[in-house]
Amino acid sequence: MHLATPVAAAAEQLFLLGESLGLAARDDSAVITVVAPGRD
């Protein structure tokens, strides 16, 4: 069964962007830094 998971794909892209910004060592909440920089 193949199901589209657009939200999961978007989340993965945010994690990959965060990783490229040097946030890989932080926990999953670091995605907020990607979505709203300067608001942490």
Stockholm file with secondary structure:
# STOCKHOLM 1.0

chainA/1-40         MHLATPVAAAAEQLFLLGESLGLAARDDSAVITVVAPGRD
#=GR chainA/1-40 SS CCCCCHHHHHHHHHHHHHHHTTCTTSCGGGHHHHHSTTCC
#=GC SS_cons        CCCCCHHHHHHHHHHHHHHHTTCTTSCGGGHHHHHSTTCC
//
